[in-house]
C-alpha cells in the first residue's frame, strides 16, 4: 500500500474503534514494516454472526482494485434472506499463507466459534488453510463455478435431481458413457472430489438454502454503486461505510415491514397459519410457495413399517424450463419422494431434506400433516 493509503485505512480503523470498541481490525506487515494485508469486522457484523453464523460464504472474486489487492468477504444471510457482511479483508496475495492468516484472524474475532458450514470457490489456496483453521466446518464448493462450463444442462440435471448418492452415481456414470467422456481429466477430477460439491452428499447439513454463489452475487450488489475498480484505496473506507449504512437501512426497513404487515393465508392448511406467526415475511412466502405446490403432490402408498412408523411414497411434479427456452414451454415430470411419520413423536422426515437444508418445511411433509 502507498503511504497515503495505509494512513487512510488506519485512520478509519481508529475512528471506528473509538466509536465502538467492538470494532475489530488486524493487519499484517511485511519484513520492511509496510502494510500488506488488513482484515476488519464491524461491531454489527460480530453481533449478527452470533445470530446468523451457521453458514458462511467466503468470496474472493469481488473487484480487484487498481492496487491489485483482492477484496475478500465473509458473507452470511439474515432472517429476511438478505445478504449480510460478516467481515472483509484486503489482501496482498491469494496464497495459502495469506488465507491462513485471514481465516485465523477472522475466527479469533468471532470468539473462536467456527461456522457449521462454509462455501468457497475451488481455489486450492483456500482449501488447506480452511482444513487447518476450521476443521469442524463443513466445506463446500460453490457449484456455480463448476456448472459454468460445458455440459451445463446435463450436469445440472445429474446434480440437482439426484436425491441420494446412489442415484447421483448411476446418473453420472450414464452421462460419462453417453458422451464418451471416460478420458476427460476435468470431469474425472470433479468426480473424485464429488463430496465437495454434489448436493446428495450435503443433505444432512443446514445450508440456509445456499447452493450456488447466489450470496456472492448479491454481495456484489451490496457494494455496487459504492465501490468500483477505480475506487482509490484512500477513498475506500468512506465508500465502504456508506454501503454498510445502506444495508443496515434495508434490514431495518424489512423489520418494520414485518411488524406492521401480516401476509394473508392462501391455503386452508393449519401448517400455513403456524408459520405465518413465527417466520419473517420473506421466509413465510417460501412456506406459502410449498403450500401452493402441495396441491400437486399425492401420497401414493402407505406402508406400516412398525407400530409407530409409517412410510409414505409421495408422487410429485417438478417443472422444468428447457435451457434457452422461454417459460411457456415448461414441461412437468413425475417424481417420487419417500417420507416417514413417527406416530408417537410426530416427527416427519422427508427424502428431499428441504427442512434440514433450508429451514423451510416441504410440501410432502405438509401433505402428510394434513392427511393425519
Ligand atoms: Zn419433501
Boltz pocket constraint, residues with backbone or C-beta under 6 A from the ligand:
constraints:
  - pocket:
      binder: B
      contacts: [[A, 337], [A, 350], [A, 351], [A, 352], [A, 353], [A, 354], [A, 362], [A, 363], [A, 364], [A, 365]]
      max_distance: 6.0
